[in-house]
Amino acid sequence: MLFLTVLLALTLSFDCLGAGFSYGIRQIRLPWYGVLIICGCSGLMLALSMWLGSWLGQFIAPQLVQVLGAMILIVMGVYMLGKSIQELVQQQDADEALFQWTIAPLGIVIQILKEPHRADLDRSGMISSKEAFWLGLALSLDSCGAGIGMALMGYSPVMTSICTALCACLFLSLGLFGGARIGANISYKKIKVLPGCLLILIGIFRLFL
């Protein structure tokens, strides 16, 4: 269980590696407190989704809980894999919004964009705490569905969220380091299919074992 917990945490934190590469290549600074905010968002969002999954599990027949949790992981894996393949094939516009929320009375438009470097909204060359918060939410969106499935299979929300936050910190740091030095020679999009594949494999493993 511990091995699978760490493996899932690594899988769910993989987008942070891409964000780090994106910043490193473009020489965008991510202060230490920005790293903590992003990692904290990743861990907190996963914990909330897992607690939701634990609550939902009370209303599901015990014999179906394991199967449903595994199926959710498989579905999330297929979704993430399909999204990664689509980005590779179509080379989608970097400026297209992943999420947009308009507060009409205040004239505010909040956008979370597909390309991580777009989180530098003020073009200052450094990610502020506010920008890091929104980026952290964007990077943790895909993990919410998987978190529900993991909770149904009996994974600890506290342990898993802590592992995910630590893995996010590790991947961000590696991405920043690698992007600044060798990022121009690495195609992150080609290895972005790995998290989806891993989720599918883990879901299948837990479904039959």
Backbone as a printed PyTorch tensor [residue, N CA C, xyz], in Angstrom:
tensor([[[  0.8350,  -1.2070,   0.0000],
         [  0.0000,   0.0000,   0.0000],
         [  0.8730,   1.2620,   0.0000]],

        [[  1.9760,   1.2350,   0.7870],
         [  2.8600,   2.3980,   0.8410],
         [  3.4910,   2.6660,  -0.5190]],

        [[  3.9230,   1.5870,  -1.1950],
         [  4.5320,   1.7520,  -2.5180],
         [  3.5430,   2.3780,  -3.5020]],

        [[  2.3010,   1.8750,  -3.4960],
         [  1.2930,   2.4120,  -4.4030],
         [  0.9290,   3.8550,  -4.0450]],

        [[  0.9510,   4.1590,  -2.7500],
         [  0.6690,   5.5410,  -2.3230],
         [  1.7030,   6.4940,  -2.8900]],

        [[  2.9790,   6.1290,  -2.7780],
         [  4.0640,   6.9690,  -3.3060],
         [  3.9740,   7.0530,  -4.8320]],

        [[  3.6810,   5.9260,  -5.4810],
         [  3.5760,   5.9130,  -6.9310],
         [  2.4370,   6.8070,  -7.4110]],

        [[  1.3020,   6.7390,  -6.7190],
         [  0.1710,   7.6050,  -7.0660],
         [  0.5080,   9.0760,  -6.8320]],

        [[  1.2080,   9.3520,  -5.7390],
         [  1.6000,  10.7340,  -5.4470],
         [  2.5180,  11.2730,  -6.5420]],

        [[  3.4630,  10.4470,  -6.9980],
         [  4.3480,  10.8530,  -8.0810],
         [  3.5560,  11.1050,  -9.3670]],

        [[  2.5940,  10.2240,  -9.6220],
         [  1.7800,  10.3510, -10.8350],
         [  0.9590,  11.6290, -10.8200]],

        [[  0.3140,  11.9270,  -9.6860],
         [ -0.5510,  13.0920,  -9.5890],
         [  0.2340,  14.4000,  -9.5450]],

        [[  1.5240,  14.3180,  -9.2480],
         [  2.3570,  15.5290,  -9.1630],
         [  3.1340,  15.7970, -10.4490]],

        [[  2.9250,  14.9690, -11.4500],
         [  3.7590,  15.0220, -12.6450],
         [  3.6510,  16.3580, -13.3760]],

        [[  2.4760,  16.9840, -13.3390],
         [  2.3080,  18.2720, -14.0190],
         [  3.2490,  19.3440, -13.4630]],

        [[  3.6310,  19.1790, -12.1890],
         [  4.5530,  20.1430, -11.5850],
         [  5.9200,  20.1010, -12.2610]],

        [[  6.2890,  18.9320, -12.7520],
         [  7.5520,  18.8270, -13.4810],
         [  7.5050,  19.6760, -14.7410]],

        [[  6.3790,  19.5960, -15.4500],
         [  6.2210,  20.4020, -16.6510],
         [  6.2140,  21.8880, -16.3510]],

        [[  5.5540,  22.2760, -15.2460],
         [  5.5310,  23.6820, -14.8620],
         [  6.9420,  24.1780, -14.5560]],

        [[  7.7150,  23.3620, -13.8430],
         [  9.0900,  23.7350, -13.5240],
         [  9.9400,  23.8890, -14.7640]],

        [[  9.8010,  22.9490, -15.7200],
         [ 10.5350,  23.0570, -16.9780],
         [ 10.1730,  24.3430, -17.7090]],

        [[  8.8730,  24.6320, -17.7370],
         [  8.4090,  25.8280, -18.4450],
         [  9.0250,  27.0930, -17.8560]],

        [[  9.0900,  27.1670, -16.5230],
         [  9.6920,  28.3290, -15.8650],
         [ 11.1870,  28.3880, -16.1030]],

        [[ 11.8470,  27.2200, -15.9820],
         [ 13.2940,  27.1840, -16.1490],
         [ 13.7320,  27.6090, -17.5340]],

        [[ 13.0390,  27.1220, -18.5600],
         [ 13.3810,  27.4610, -19.9380],
         [ 13.2460,  28.9510, -20.1740]],

        [[ 12.2050,  29.5560, -19.6080],
         [ 11.9230,  30.9740, -19.8440],
         [ 12.5440,  31.8910, -18.7890]],

        [[ 13.3550,  31.3050, -17.9080],
         [ 14.0390,  32.0900, -16.8740],
         [ 13.0530,  32.8610, -16.0010]],

        [[ 11.9100,  32.2320, -15.7190],
         [ 10.9290,  32.8280, -14.8100],
         [ 11.2450,  32.3540, -13.3900]],

        [[ 11.3640,  33.2760, -12.4790],
         [ 11.7140,  32.9350, -11.0980],
         [ 10.4970,  32.4510, -10.3340]],

        [[ 10.6950,  31.3720,  -9.5850],
         [  9.6600,  30.8580,  -8.6950],
         [ 10.2490,  30.8300,  -7.2870]],

        [[  9.9290,  31.8260,  -6.4510],
         [ 10.5090,  31.8960,  -5.0990],
         [ 10.1120,  30.6830,  -4.2550]],

        [[ 10.8340,  30.5050,  -3.1650],
         [ 10.5780,  29.3490,  -2.3070],
         [  9.1560,  29.3460,  -1.7640]],

        [[  8.6290,  30.5430,  -1.4560],
         [  7.2680,  30.5760,  -0.9280],
         [  6.2460,  30.2410,  -2.0190]],

        [[  6.5800,  30.5150,  -3.2890],
         [  5.7140,  30.1180,  -4.3880],
         [  5.6600,  28.6080,  -4.5210]],

        [[  6.8160,  27.9610,  -4.3500],
         [  6.8740,  26.4970,  -4.3840],
         [  6.0020,  25.9160,  -3.2820]],

        [[  6.1090,  26.4810,  -2.0620],
         [  5.3150,  25.9900,  -0.9410],
         [  3.8200,  26.1650,  -1.1880]],

        [[  3.4410,  27.2910,  -1.7810],
         [  2.0160,  27.5390,  -2.0490],
         [  1.4820,  26.5220,  -3.0580]],

        [[  2.2270,  26.3000,  -4.1300],
         [  1.8000,  25.3540,  -5.1570],
         [  1.6990,  23.9430,  -4.5840]],

        [[  2.7030,  23.5370,  -3.8170],
         [  2.7020,  22.2030,  -3.2170],
         [  1.5850,  22.0740,  -2.1950]],

        [[  1.3580,  23.1370,  -1.4170],
         [  0.2800,  23.1200,  -0.4370],
         [ -1.0740,  22.9770,  -1.0990]],

        [[ -1.2840,  23.6820,  -2.2190],
         [ -2.5430,  23.5690,  -2.9580],
         [ -2.7400,  22.1470,  -3.4660]],

        [[ -1.6720,  21.5500,  -3.9790],
         [ -1.7600,  20.1760,  -4.4920],
         [ -2.1720,  19.2060,  -3.3970]],

        [[ -1.5080,  19.3130,  -2.2420],
         [ -1.8380,  18.4220,  -1.1350],
         [ -3.2180,  18.6660,  -0.5730]],

        [[ -3.5980,  19.9440,  -0.4300],
         [ -4.8890,  20.2770,   0.1650],
         [ -6.0560,  19.8510,  -0.7260]],

        [[ -5.9620,  20.1190,  -2.0230],
         [ -7.0300,  19.7410,  -2.9430],
         [ -7.2090,  18.2340,  -2.9860]],

        [[ -6.0930,  17.5040,  -2.9520],
         [ -6.1910,  16.0430,  -2.9450],
         [ -6.8250,  15.5530,  -1.6520]],

        [[ -6.4290,  16.1460,  -0.5260],
         [ -6.9980,  15.7450,   0.7620],
         [ -8.5040,  15.9940,   0.7970]],

        [[ -8.9460,  17.1380,   0.2940],
         [-10.3800,  17.4560,   0.2750],
         [-11.1520,  16.4620,  -0.5820]],

        [[-10.5970,  16.1360,  -1.7520],
         [-11.2870,  15.1900,  -2.6290],
         [-11.3120,  13.7900,  -2.0110]],

        [[-10.2620,  13.4190,  -1.2950],
         [-10.2330,  12.1010,  -0.6650],
         [-11.1910,  12.0330,   0.5180]],

        [[-11.2950,  13.1150,   1.2720],
         [-12.2740,  13.1310,   2.3590],
         [-13.6950,  13.0530,   1.8060]],

        [[-13.9140,  13.6830,   0.6560],
         [-15.2120,  13.5620,  -0.0080],
         [-15.4570,  12.1170,  -0.4170]],

        [[-14.4160,  11.4820,  -0.9600],
         [-14.5310,  10.0810,  -1.3460],
         [-14.8180,   9.1780,  -0.1590]],

        [[-14.1660,   9.4500,   0.9850],
         [-14.4180,   8.6550,   2.1980],
         [-15.8510,   8.8160,   2.6690]],

        [[-16.3690,  10.0340,   2.5730],
         [-17.7650,  10.2810,   2.9690],
         [-18.7330,   9.5570,   2.0350]],

        [[-18.4600,   9.5990,   0.7310],
         [-19.3270,   8.9160,  -0.2250],
         [-19.2840,   7.3970,  -0.0210]],

        [[-18.1290,   6.9020,   0.4200],
         [-17.9860,   5.4690,   0.6290],
         [-18.9140,   4.9120,   1.6870]],

        [[-19.3990,   5.7640,   2.5820],
         [-20.3280,   5.3150,   3.6250],
         [-21.6860,   4.9070,   3.0500]],

        [[-21.9880,   5.3910,   1.8640],
         [-23.2920,   5.1280,   1.2660],
         [-23.2310,   4.0820,   0.1550]],

        [[-22.0600,   3.4590,   0.0010],
         [-21.8720,   2.4670,  -1.0590],
         [-21.6390,   1.1050,  -0.4250]],

        [[-22.2170,   0.0820,  -1.0090],
         [-22.0560,  -1.2830,  -0.4910],
         [-20.5750,  -1.6350,  -0.4330]],

        [[-20.1150,  -2.2260,   0.6850],
         [-18.6890,  -2.5310,   0.8600],
         [-18.0810,  -3.3190,  -0.2970]],

        [[-18.8400,  -4.2540,  -0.8560],
         [-18.2980,  -5.0750,  -1.9340],
         [-18.1050,  -4.3010,  -3.2380]],

        [[-18.7200,  -3.1190,  -3.3240],
         [-18.5930,  -2.3160,  -4.5360],
         [-17.5610,  -1.2000,  -4.3980]],

        [[-17.1530,  -0.8960,  -3.1730],
         [-16.2620,   0.2340,  -2.9310],
         [-14.9380,   0.0830,  -3.6700]],

        [[-14.2880,  -1.0920,  -3.5240],
         [-12.9920,  -1.3200,  -4.1730],
         [-13.1110,  -1.2270,  -5.6900]],

        [[-14.1730,  -1.8450,  -6.2280],
         [-14.3630,  -1.8430,  -7.6870],
         [-14.5970,  -0.4240,  -8.1970]],

        [[-15.4510,   0.3260,  -7.5100],
         [-15.7550,   1.6830,  -7.9350],
         [-14.5120,   2.5690,  -7.8710]],

        [[-13.7320,   2.4430,  -6.7940],
         [-12.5100,   3.2290,  -6.6600],
         [-11.5290,   2.9430,  -7.7820]],

        [[-11.3520,   1.6600,  -8.1170],
         [-10.4430,   1.2860,  -9.1990],
         [-10.9420,   1.8040, -10.5380]],

        [[-12.2430,   1.7260, -10.7510],
         [-12.8120,   2.1990, -12.0180],
         [-12.6270,   3.7110, -12.1690]],

        [[-12.7530,   4.4440, -11.0750],
         [-12.5370,   5.8920, -11.1390],
         [-11.0970,   6.1970, -11.5340]],

        [[-10.1430,   5.4580, -10.9660],
         [ -8.7380,   5.6570, -11.3390],
         [ -8.5200,   5.3710, -12.8250]],

        [[ -9.1330,   4.3010, -13.3210],
         [ -8.9890,   3.9440, -14.7300],
         [ -9.5840,   5.0340, -15.6240]],

        [[-10.7720,   5.5200, -15.2540],
         [-11.4210,   6.5690, -16.0430],
         [-10.5790,   7.8450, -16.0470]],

        [[-10.0540,   8.2230, -14.8690],
         [ -9.2140,   9.4070, -14.7940],
         [ -7.9350,   9.2260, -15.6140]],

        [[ -7.3910,   8.0050, -15.5850],
         [ -6.1990,   7.7180, -16.3740],
         [ -6.4580,   7.8460, -17.8630]],

        [[ -7.5990,   7.3160, -18.3050],
         [ -7.9660,   7.4170, -19.7210],
         [ -8.1610,   8.8820, -20.1110]],

        [[ -8.7990,   9.6530, -19.2210],
         [ -9.0220,  11.0750, -19.4910],
         [ -7.6890,  11.8280, -19.6250]],

        [[ -6.7780,  11.6090, -18.6640],
         [ -5.4890,  12.2900, -18.6980],
         [ -4.6660,  11.8660, -19.9060]],

        [[ -4.7190,  10.5730, -20.2470],
         [ -3.9820,  10.0750, -21.4020],
         [ -4.5390,  10.6740, -22.6870]],

        [[ -5.8620,  10.6990, -22.7960],
         [ -6.4840,  11.2650, -23.9860],
         [ -6.1650,  12.7360, -24.1580]],

        [[ -6.1630,  13.4770, -23.0320],
         [ -5.8530,  14.9020, -23.0890],
         [ -4.4120,  15.1290, -23.5330]],

        [[ -3.4960,  14.3110, -23.0340],
         [ -2.0870,  14.4500, -23.4030],
         [ -1.8740,  14.1410, -24.8850]],

        [[ -2.5260,  13.0900, -25.3620],
         [ -2.3970,  12.7200, -26.7750],
         [ -2.9840,  13.8100, -27.6660]],

        [[ -4.1130,  14.3570, -27.2530],
         [ -4.7470,  15.4270, -28.0250],
         [ -3.8410,  16.6450, -28.1400]],

        [[ -3.1700,  16.9940, -27.0460],
         [ -2.2520,  18.1300, -27.0750],
         [ -1.0720,  17.8660, -28.0030]],

        [[ -0.6010,  16.6100, -28.0240],
         [  0.5060,  16.2640, -28.9040],
         [  0.1010,  16.3340, -30.3740]],

        [[ -1.0830,  15.8200, -30.6800],
         [ -1.5310,  15.7450, -32.0660],
         [ -1.9450,  17.1050, -32.6060]],

        [[ -2.6950,  17.8300, -31.8180],
         [ -3.2760,  19.0780, -32.3070],
         [ -2.4110,  20.2990, -32.0550]],

        [[ -1.4010,  20.1700, -31.1550],
         [ -0.5570,  21.3210, -30.8040],
         [ -1.4320,  22.5270, -30.4770]],

        [[ -2.2590,  22.3820, -29.4410],
         [ -3.2610,  23.3770, -29.1030],
         [ -2.6550,  24.7360, -28.7810]],

        [[ -3.4440,  25.7650, -29.0030],
         [ -3.0270,  27.1510, -28.7700],
         [ -2.6780,  27.3540, -27.3160]],

        [[ -1.4770,  27.8760, -27.0490],
         [ -1.0110,  28.0690, -25.6770],
         [ -1.8540,  29.0810, -24.9210]],

        [[ -2.5600,  29.9650, -25.6360],
         [ -3.3310,  30.9960, -24.9690],
         [ -4.7510,  30.5510, -24.6480]],

        [[ -5.1340,  29.3260, -25.0400],
         [ -6.4840,  28.8630, -24.7760],
         [ -6.6540,  28.6100, -23.2850]],

        [[ -7.7540,  29.0560, -22.7240],
         [ -7.9780,  28.9400, -21.2870],
         [ -8.4680,  27.5560, -20.9150]],

        [[ -7.9250,  27.0130, -19.8400],
         [ -8.3990,  25.7590, -19.2870],
         [ -9.6260,  26.0110, -18.4220]],

        [[ -9.6350,  27.1160, -17.7340],
         [-10.7630,  27.4720, -16.8780],
         [-10.8870,  28.9890, -16.8630]],

        [[-12.1070,  29.4730, -16.9550],
         [-12.3180,  30.9180, -16.9170],
         [-13.5410,  31.2240, -16.0720]],

        [[-13.3980,  32.1700, -15.1750],
         [-14.4860,  32.5620, -14.2920],
         [-14.6060,  34.0800, -14.3480]],

        [[-15.7740,  34.5520, -14.7370],
         [-16.0030,  35.9830, -14.8730],
         [-16.8970,  36.4890, -13.7500]],

        [[-16.4220,  37.4880, -13.0140],
         [-17.2130,  38.1340, -11.9770],
         [-17.6910,  39.4590, -12.5690]],

        [[-18.8570,  39.4150, -13.2170],
         [-19.3430,  40.5470, -13.9950],
         [-19.4700,  41.8480, -13.2000]],

        [[-20.0760,  41.8390, -11.9870],
         [-20.2380,  43.1040, -11.2530],
         [-18.9310,  43.8110, -10.9390]],

        [[-17.8480,  43.0090, -10.8060],
         [-16.5500,  43.5870, -10.4630],
         [-15.6510,  43.7480, -11.6840]],

        [[-16.1120,  43.2290, -12.8170],
         [-15.3080,  43.3340, -14.0260],
         [-14.0300,  42.5350, -13.9580]],

        [[-14.0730,  41.4020, -13.2430],
         [-12.8790,  40.5840, -13.0560],
         [-13.0160,  39.2960, -13.8630]],

        [[-11.9620,  38.9260, -14.5700],
         [-11.9210,  37.6650, -15.3020],
         [-10.7230,  36.8720, -14.8000]],

        [[-10.9990,  35.7070, -14.2360],
         [ -9.9420,  34.8380, -13.7170],
         [ -9.7260,  33.7070, -14.7100]],

        [[ -8.5130,  33.5550, -15.2040],
         [ -8.2010,  32.5100, -16.1630],
         [ -7.0750,  31.6290, -15.6400]],

        [[ -7.2660,  30.3370, -15.7970],
         [ -6.1960,  29.3800, -15.5470],
         [ -5.8570,  28.7930, -16.8990]],

        [[ -4.6600,  29.0310, -17.3860],
         [ -4.3010,  28.7040, -18.7500],
         [ -3.5670,  27.3740, -18.8280]],

        [[ -3.5780,  26.7970, -20.0280],
         [ -2.9730,  25.4940, -20.2380],
         [ -1.4590,  25.5250, -20.1040]],

        [[ -0.8320,  26.5980, -20.5360],
         [  0.6200,  26.6860, -20.4490],
         [  1.0180,  27.2810, -19.1050]],

        [[  1.7890,  26.5770, -18.2950],
         [  2.1300,  27.0480, -16.9500],
         [  2.7730,  28.4210, -16.9160]],

        [[  3.6220,  28.7510, -17.9110],
         [  4.3210,  30.0360, -17.8480],
         [  3.3620,  31.2090, -17.9720]],

        [[  2.1120,  30.9610, -18.4450],
         [  1.1220,  32.0250, -18.5630],
         [  0.6190,  32.4640, -17.1930]],

        [[  0.9690,  31.7230, -16.1530],
         [  0.5630,  32.1130, -14.8020],
         [  1.2730,  33.3920, -14.3670]],

        [[  2.3400,  33.7570, -15.0590],
         [  3.0230,  35.0220, -14.7770],
         [  2.2140,  36.1560, -15.4100]],

        [[  1.0900,  36.4830, -14.7680],
         [  0.1060,  37.3830, -15.3580],
         [  0.6320,  38.7920, -15.5620]],

        [[  1.4920,  39.2550, -14.6540],
         [  1.9840,  40.6300, -14.7780],
         [  3.2740,  40.7350, -15.5910]],

        [[  3.7250,  39.5860, -16.1800],
         [  4.9260,  39.5540, -17.0140],
         [  6.1490,  40.1090, -16.2980]],

        [[  6.2270,  39.8580, -15.0020],
         [  7.3270,  40.4020, -14.2050],
         [  8.5670,  39.5240, -14.2520]],

        [[  8.4170,  38.2950, -14.7600],
         [  9.5310,  37.3620, -14.7450],
         [  9.6450,  36.6210, -13.4360]],

        [[  8.6860,  36.8150, -12.5340],
         [  8.6670,  36.1140, -11.2550],
         [  7.2200,  35.8020, -10.8860]],

        [[  6.9940,  34.5900, -10.3660],
         [  5.6530,  34.1750,  -9.9670],
         [  5.3760,  34.6880,  -8.5620]],

        [[  4.3470,  35.5360,  -8.4240],
         [  3.9820,  36.0710,  -7.1100],
         [  3.1890,  35.0290,  -6.3240]],

        [[  2.9260,  35.3210,  -5.0490],
         [  2.1700,  34.3890,  -4.2130],
         [  0.7500,  34.1840,  -4.7490]],

        [[  0.1280,  35.2630,  -5.2450],
         [ -1.2270,  35.1460,  -5.7960],
         [ -1.2200,  34.2900,  -7.0630]],

        [[ -0.2390,  34.5200,  -7.9190],
         [ -0.1290,  33.7420,  -9.1560],
         [  0.1730,  32.2770,  -8.8440]],

        [[  0.9950,  32.0340,  -7.8130],
         [  1.3170,  30.6700,  -7.4170],
         [  0.0730,  29.9460,  -6.9050]],

        [[ -0.8070,  30.6740,  -6.2110],
         [ -2.0390,  30.0750,  -5.6980],
         [ -2.9200,  29.5840,  -6.8380]],

        [[ -3.1410,  30.4510,  -7.8400],
         [ -3.9790,  30.0540,  -8.9700],
         [ -3.3410,  28.9310,  -9.7670]],

        [[ -2.0310,  28.9710,  -9.9110],
         [ -1.3450,  27.8990, -10.6200],
         [ -1.4590,  26.5850,  -9.8510]],

        [[ -1.3390,  26.6540,  -8.5160],
         [ -1.4770,  25.4610,  -7.7020],
         [ -2.8440,  24.8180,  -7.8640]],

        [[ -3.8870,  25.6420,  -7.9260],
         [ -5.2380,  25.1140,  -8.1540],
         [ -5.3370,  24.4560,  -9.5250]],

        [[ -4.7700,  25.1060, -10.5370],
         [ -4.8330,  24.5690, -11.9000],
         [ -4.1350,  23.2140, -11.9910]],

        [[ -2.9630,  23.1130, -11.3490],
         [ -2.1940,  21.8750, -11.4160],
         [ -2.8390,  20.7390, -10.6350]],

        [[ -3.7110,  21.0760,  -9.6790],
         [ -4.3130,  20.0350,  -8.8370],
         [ -5.7060,  19.6090,  -9.3040]],

        [[ -6.2200,  20.2210, -10.3800],
         [ -7.5820,  19.9070, -10.8130],
         [ -7.7430,  18.4360, -11.1940]],

        [[ -6.7930,  17.9100, -11.9650],
         [ -6.9110,  16.5250, -12.4300],
         [ -6.8520,  15.5120, -11.2920]],

        [[ -6.2000,  15.8880, -10.1880],
         [ -6.0340,  14.9310,  -9.0900],
         [ -7.2990,  14.7630,  -8.2480]],

        [[ -8.2520,  15.6890,  -8.3930],
         [ -9.4470,  15.6370,  -7.5410],
         [-10.2690,  14.3710,  -7.7960]],

        [[-10.5000,  14.0580,  -9.0680],
         [-11.2530,  12.8540,  -9.3880],
         [-10.5330,  11.5980,  -8.9310]],

        [[ -9.2250,  11.5610,  -9.1520],
         [ -8.4360,  10.4080,  -8.7190],
         [ -8.4570,  10.2790,  -7.2030]],

        [[ -8.4960,  11.4110,  -6.5040],
         [ -8.5220,  11.3850,  -5.0410],
         [ -9.7500,  10.6790,  -4.4980]],

        [[-10.8990,  10.8930,  -5.1230],
         [-12.1270,  10.2160,  -4.7010],
         [-11.9640,   8.7050,  -4.8500]],

        [[-11.4230,   8.2810,  -5.9980],
         [-11.2080,   6.8560,  -6.2180],
         [-10.2270,   6.2530,  -5.2410]],

        [[ -9.1570,   6.9800,  -4.9170],
         [ -8.1590,   6.4880,  -3.9770],
         [ -8.7520,   6.3180,  -2.5830]],

        [[ -9.6090,   7.2630,  -2.1830],
         [-10.2340,   7.1740,  -0.8670],
         [-11.1430,   5.9530,  -0.7840]],

        [[-11.8730,   5.6810,  -1.8540],
         [-12.7670,   4.5230,  -1.8670],
         [-12.0030,   3.2110,  -1.7520]],

        [[-10.7460,   3.2190,  -2.1850],
         [ -9.9280,   2.0030,  -2.1030],
         [ -9.1660,   1.9090,  -0.7910]],

        [[ -9.3670,   2.8710,   0.1050],
         [ -8.7890,   2.7670,   1.4300],
         [ -7.4800,   3.4920,   1.6530]],

        [[ -7.0420,   4.3270,   0.7130],
         [ -5.8170,   5.0880,   0.9140],
         [ -6.0490,   6.1980,   1.9370]],

        [[ -5.0330,   6.4790,   2.7430],
         [ -5.1370,   7.4970,   3.7820],
         [ -5.0830,   8.8970,   3.1780]],

        [[ -6.0960,   9.7480,   3.4180],
         [ -6.0680,  11.1170,   2.8900],
         [ -4.8670,  11.9160,   3.3800]],

        [[ -4.5200,  11.7460,   4.6660],
         [ -3.4100,  12.5100,   5.2350],
         [ -2.0840,  12.0750,   4.6260]],

        [[ -1.8240,  10.7720,   4.6330],
         [ -0.5600,  10.2620,   4.1090],
         [ -0.4080,  10.5600,   2.6250]],

        [[ -1.4830,  10.3350,   1.8650],
         [ -1.4160,  10.5320,   0.4210],
         [ -1.2340,  12.0000,   0.0610]],

        [[ -1.9370,  12.8870,   0.7620],
         [ -1.8170,  14.3210,   0.4630],
         [ -0.4340,  14.8480,   0.8280]],

        [[  0.1350,  14.3560,   1.9260],
         [  1.4920,  14.7670,   2.3090],
         [  2.5030,  14.2840,   1.2680]],

        [[  2.3690,  13.0240,   0.8560],
         [  3.2640,  12.4890,  -0.1720],
         [  3.1490,  13.2730,  -1.4710]],

        [[  1.9150,  13.6290,  -1.8340],
         [  1.6950,  14.3770,  -3.0700],
         [  2.3240,  15.7630,  -2.9940]],

        [[  2.1750,  16.4340,  -1.8570],
         [  2.7780,  17.7560,  -1.6860],
         [  4.2990,  17.6710,  -1.7750]],

        [[  4.8870,  16.6610,  -1.1530],
         [  6.3440,  16.4930,  -1.2010],
         [  6.8210,  16.1700,  -2.6130]],

        [[  6.0650,  15.3150,  -3.3180],
         [  6.4320,  14.9730,  -4.6930],
         [  6.3010,  16.1860,  -5.6060]],

        [[  5.2700,  17.0080,  -5.3650],
         [  5.1030,  18.2300,  -6.1510],
         [  6.2980,  19.1610,  -5.9540]],

        [[  6.7610,  19.2620,  -4.7140],
         [  7.9310,  20.0810,  -4.4120],
         [  9.1640,  19.5400,  -5.1250]],

        [[  9.3270,  18.2240,  -5.0970],
         [ 10.4660,  17.5870,  -5.7620],
         [ 10.4300,  17.8310,  -7.2630]],

        [[  9.2770,  17.6110,  -7.8730],
         [  9.1580,  17.7710,  -9.3210],
         [  9.3330,  19.2290,  -9.7570]],

        [[  8.7780,  20.1620,  -8.9840],
         [  8.9660,  21.5740,  -9.3100],
         [ 10.4490,  21.9410,  -9.2900]],

        [[ 11.1370,  21.4830,  -8.2570],
         [ 12.5620,  21.7840,  -8.1220],
         [ 13.3730,  21.1630,  -9.2590]],

        [[ 13.0820,  19.9000,  -9.5760],
         [ 13.7820,  19.2370, -10.6780],
         [ 13.4840,  19.9190, -12.0030]],

        [[ 12.2220,  20.3140, -12.1890],
         [ 11.8430,  20.9850, -13.4240],
         [ 12.5460,  22.3180, -13.5900]],

        [[ 12.6060,  23.1000, -12.5160],
         [ 13.2930,  24.3920, -12.5640],
         [ 14.7690,  24.2080, -12.8900]],

        [[ 15.3880,  23.2360, -12.2440],
         [ 16.8110,  22.9760, -12.4620],
         [ 17.0650,  22.4960, -13.8890]],

        [[ 16.2780,  21.4970, -14.3060],
         [ 16.4690,  20.9330, -15.6370],
         [ 16.1070,  21.8980, -16.7450]],

        [[ 15.0190,  22.6460, -16.5420],
         [ 14.5930,  23.5910, -17.5700],
         [ 15.6110,  24.6890, -17.8090]],

        [[ 16.2360,  25.1590, -16.7360],
         [ 17.2110,  26.2440, -16.8610],
         [ 18.4980,  25.7810, -17.5480]],

        [[ 18.7770,  24.4890, -17.4980],
         [ 20.0610,  23.9990, -18.0050],
         [ 19.9290,  23.1550, -19.2740]],

        [[ 18.9940,  22.2150, -19.2630],
         [ 18.9050,  21.3210, -20.4270],
         [ 17.5090,  21.2740, -21.0050]],

        [[ 16.6290,  22.1760, -20.5350],
         [ 15.2330,  22.1300, -20.9440],
         [ 15.0130,  22.2750, -22.4360]],

        [[ 15.8500,  23.0440, -23.0980],
         [ 15.6570,  23.2630, -24.5320],
         [ 15.8090,  21.9790, -25.3360]],

        [[ 16.4820,  20.9840, -24.7710],
         [ 16.7080,  19.7250, -25.4740],
         [ 15.7380,  18.6360, -25.0530]],

        [[ 14.7460,  18.9800, -24.2100],
         [ 13.8040,  17.9910, -23.6980],
         [ 12.3920,  18.3300, -24.1530]],

        [[ 11.6830,  17.3580, -24.6720],
         [ 10.2870,  17.5480, -25.0570],
         [  9.4070,  16.9590, -23.9640]],

        [[  8.9520,  17.8190, -23.0460],
         [  8.1350,  17.3610, -21.9230],
         [  6.8240,  16.7510, -22.3920]],

        [[  6.2420,  17.3070, -23.4660],
         [  4.9290,  16.8380, -23.9180],
         [  4.9480,  15.3730, -24.3130]],

        [[  6.1150,  14.8660, -24.7690],
         [  6.1840,  13.4810, -25.2000],
         [  6.1660,  12.5040, -24.0340]],

        [[  6.5660,  12.9540, -22.8450],
         [  6.5180,  12.0610, -21.6870],
         [  5.3160,  12.3500, -20.7970]],

        [[  4.4830,  13.3070, -21.2130],
         [  3.3170,  13.6800, -20.4230],
         [  2.2550,  12.5900, -20.4260]],

        [[  2.3910,  11.5990, -21.3150],
         [  1.4170,  10.5040, -21.3700],
         [  1.6180,   9.5180, -20.2230]],

        [[  2.7530,   9.6010, -19.5280],
         [  3.0610,   8.6300, -18.4780],
         [  2.0590,   8.6250, -17.3170]],

        [[  1.6610,   9.7860, -16.7730],
         [  0.7270,   9.7530, -15.6380],
         [ -0.5760,   9.0390, -15.9550]],

        [[ -1.1610,   9.3010, -17.1230],
         [ -2.4020,   8.6310, -17.4940],
         [ -2.2230,   7.1280, -17.5800]],

        [[ -1.1140,   6.6960, -18.1900],
         [ -0.8370,   5.2580, -18.3050],
         [ -0.6830,   4.6140, -16.9340]],

        [[  0.0160,   5.3080, -16.0310],
         [  0.2250,   4.7590, -14.6910],
         [ -1.0770,   4.6480, -13.9190]],

        [[ -1.9440,   5.6530, -14.0220],
         [ -3.2250,   5.5860, -13.3350],
         [ -4.0560,   4.4110, -13.8400]],

        [[ -4.0420,   4.1990, -15.1480],
         [ -4.7780,   3.0690, -15.7220],
         [ -4.2350,   1.7450, -15.1800]],

        [[ -2.9120,   1.6110, -15.1580],
         [ -2.2880,   0.3690, -14.6800],
         [ -2.5700,   0.1310, -13.2000]],

        [[ -2.4860,   1.1980, -12.3960],
         [ -2.7650,   1.0520, -10.9600],
         [ -4.2250,   0.6750, -10.7360]],

        [[ -5.1300,   1.3090, -11.4950],
         [ -6.5460,   0.9940, -11.3710],
         [ -6.8210,  -0.4570, -11.7340]],

        [[ -6.2150,  -0.9310, -12.8010],
         [ -6.3930,  -2.3400, -13.2170],
         [ -5.8210,  -3.2820, -12.1670]],

        [[ -4.6680,  -2.9210, -11.6240],
         [ -4.0280,  -3.7390, -10.5820],
         [ -4.9280,  -3.8730,  -9.3630]],

        [[ -5.4980,  -2.7490,  -8.8930],
         [ -6.3630,  -2.7790,  -7.7150],
         [ -7.7210,  -3.3950,  -8.0100]],

        [[ -8.1190,  -3.4180,  -9.2780],
         [ -9.4050,  -3.9900,  -9.6460],
         [ -9.3950,  -5.5180,  -9.5510]],

        [[ -8.2510,  -6.1030,  -9.8620],
         [ -8.1930,  -7.5640,  -9.9150],
         [ -7.3870,  -8.1860,  -8.7770]],

        [[ -6.6730,  -7.3430,  -8.0040],
         [ -5.8470,  -7.8940,  -6.9210],
         [ -6.2380,  -7.3070,  -5.5740]]])
